Amino acid sequence: MAHAIKEIFPDACLAIGPAIADGFYYDLDCTQSITQEDLPRIEKKMKEIIQQKRPFVRKEMSREEAIELFTRLGEPYKVELLNEMQDETVTVYEEGGFVDLCRGPHLESTGKVKAFKLLSVAGAYWRGSEKNKMLQRIYGTAFPTKEELKKHLDFLEEVKKRDHRRLGRELDLFSMTDDVGAGLVLWHPRGAAIRRVIENFWLDEHHRAGYQILYTPHMAKLDLWKKTGHLDFYRDNMYSPMEIEGLEYEIKPMNCPFHVSIYKSHLRSYRELPLRYAELGTVYRYERSGVLHGLLRVRGFTQDDAHIFCREDQIEEEVLRVLEFTLFILSTFGFEDYDIYLSTRPEKYVGTDEGWKKATGALEQALREKGLTYEVDPGEGVFYGPKIDIKVRDSLGRKWQCSTIQVDFNIPERLDISYRGTDSSDCRPIMIHRALMGSLERFFGVLIEHYAGAFPLWLAPVQITLLTIAERHGEYARQLMESLVREGIRAEADYENEKIGYKIRKATVSKTPYMCIIGDKEMENNTVTIRKRNGDTLGEMSQSGLMDFLRDEIAKRR
């Protein structure tokens, strides 16, 4: 692809072109803007190169020779990369007069490339920093056979249909505007209705699980974040401090220091532990504009956060409880498939080796006792402790990071919290951080794509729509509407003087689970005719039968 681009756009300078999970991309600097319409022309040139079956020739040279070569070729980005490399010897690959810097290995020749497709054009800052020049990025994918390529392209079409940004707009669930700011979510009434259901479910289940619900402020003195270590390890993701009456304050990136402050408000005894605090706490993190992505990567979001303060001998039992709670929550939302990772100590960390060993061992033992299969993810723990990450698989088999469980020996030490032990001495508690859904915004985005916007009845923003066949049926529909609302059913009615077929199409497009058709027969019999969004008809029901049916379906959460 890079060779084809150089032949079509000779002034293009090549930056980096790695393989990625589902294909590849190349970043380039070109005076001419490359658009989606240019991709077929690039593909045509690529096919010509493939048909010539040019061999890939690997060459080793010193770093200095490579710098001289790419300077001569007018490739400043390659020269910059080479200047930063520590290796004395580097490799380049050549085919048909085209040379590129690459580790390899490669296929024998261009003729071995069988099935490929260029997918899209995007912008990308050089080295991922907005301080650098904006480059053009071309994405593509490749497979050994045309059949595999077609299967993947069909998959991408399904992904496109499920894109939560498009569905969020079409179903009127949420928006983000330039007036408010990038990465800040506006929840529309329908999206807010789903969020309220999720929050109420979350709160009810946490009460049952022995958690105490907290509310905490959106900012705190900068000194607090210094004490916890967040300022040292997390500064790049925090916003600039603000000065209030001569003191510096920081908008919160985390909820944990506030929960610790509440813990410290009383003298604690070993008899009180474990203490389980939970909060739907909104936090703010600085994300570069280039990585923001709908609801999946935002700057302000609400964590379903909790912190458990326990004795060291309670860690394993509490982690087990959290694991069971997490899997229950995920399965309720329709996620039965998941991958589990045990993330160990990173390169930069706080605390003692002994503390890290105990924490990691407790997490590992809980996973084994639960009989869960997991992979070790070396060095991917947070700076204050190891963690378990659970990545759910959606209906298309894609992985999403949602749940996390982290054992922390560090913050209790830094913020000097304690409890009175059995011998009346002061003891240091252990802190378990956990989030089951991760953030409501991200989780909602995943749910939209998982269900393709067709939410199950208990989550649907509108659970049933009343459709009148003629104006004379309006009063009957209004009375039924009032009854449904009194029962807590999220109902809407379409009284417009339109054909019933048009009304059904409208309700189907909005993905409402059930439609209630009301005409002369229904008025005469004091009944309704129920139609599902997939077109199936459930037939006539009495009004009380409808109420019972909806209540039963909602309670099952299926």
Secondary structure as GFF3:
##gff-version 3
##sequence-region A 1 558
A	DSSP	alpha_helix	2	8	.	.	.	ID=ss1
A	DSSP	beta_strand	13	14	.	.	.	ID=ss2
A	DSSP	beta_strand	19	20	.	.	.	ID=ss3
A	DSSP	beta_strand	23	29	.	.	.	ID=ss4
A	DSSP	three_ten_helix	36	38	.	.	.	ID=ss5
A	DSSP	alpha_helix	39	51	.	.	.	ID=ss6
A	DSSP	beta_strand	57	62	.	.	.	ID=ss7
A	DSSP	alpha_helix	63	72	.	.	.	ID=ss8
A	DSSP	alpha_helix	76	84	.	.	.	ID=ss9
A	DSSP	beta_strand	89	95	.	.	.	ID=ss10
A	DSSP	beta_strand	98	101	.	.	.	ID=ss11
A	DSSP	three_ten_helix	110	112	.	.	.	ID=ss12
A	DSSP	beta_strand	115	125	.	.	.	ID=ss13
A	DSSP	three_ten_helix	126	128	.	.	.	ID=ss14
A	DSSP	beta_strand	134	143	.	.	.	ID=ss15
A	DSSP	alpha_helix	146	162	.	.	.	ID=ss16
A	DSSP	alpha_helix	164	170	.	.	.	ID=ss17
A	DSSP	beta_strand	174	175	.	.	.	ID=ss18
A	DSSP	beta_strand	186	187	.	.	.	ID=ss19
A	DSSP	alpha_helix	189	208	.	.	.	ID=ss20
A	DSSP	beta_strand	212	213	.	.	.	ID=ss21
A	DSSP	beta_strand	219	221	.	.	.	ID=ss22
A	DSSP	alpha_helix	222	228	.	.	.	ID=ss23
A	DSSP	alpha_helix	230	233	.	.	.	ID=ss24
A	DSSP	three_ten_helix	235	237	.	.	.	ID=ss25
A	DSSP	beta_strand	242	244	.	.	.	ID=ss26
A	DSSP	beta_strand	247	251	.	.	.	ID=ss27
A	DSSP	alpha_helix	256	263	.	.	.	ID=ss28
A	DSSP	three_ten_helix	270	272	.	.	.	ID=ss29
A	DSSP	beta_strand	275	284	.	.	.	ID=ss30
A	DSSP	three_ten_helix	289	291	.	.	.	ID=ss31
A	DSSP	beta_strand	300	310	.	.	.	ID=ss32
A	DSSP	three_ten_helix	312	314	.	.	.	ID=ss33
A	DSSP	alpha_helix	315	332	.	.	.	ID=ss34
A	DSSP	beta_strand	338	343	.	.	.	ID=ss35
A	DSSP	alpha_helix	353	370	.	.	.	ID=ss36
A	DSSP	beta_strand	375	377	.	.	.	ID=ss37
A	DSSP	beta_strand	387	393	.	.	.	ID=ss38
A	DSSP	beta_strand	399	408	.	.	.	ID=ss39
A	DSSP	alpha_helix	410	414	.	.	.	ID=ss40
A	DSSP	beta_strand	419	420	.	.	.	ID=ss41
A	DSSP	beta_strand	426	427	.	.	.	ID=ss42
A	DSSP	beta_strand	430	439	.	.	.	ID=ss43
A	DSSP	alpha_helix	440	451	.	.	.	ID=ss44
A	DSSP	beta_strand	464	468	.	.	.	ID=ss45
A	DSSP	three_ten_helix	471	473	.	.	.	ID=ss46
A	DSSP	alpha_helix	474	486	.	.	.	ID=ss47
A	DSSP	beta_strand	491	494	.	.	.	ID=ss48
A	DSSP	alpha_helix	500	509	.	.	.	ID=ss49
A	DSSP	beta_strand	514	518	.	.	.	ID=ss50
A	DSSP	alpha_helix	520	525	.	.	.	ID=ss51
A	DSSP	beta_strand	527	532	.	.	.	ID=ss52
A	DSSP	beta_strand	537	542	.	.	.	ID=ss53
A	DSSP	alpha_helix	543	556	.	.	.	ID=ss54
###
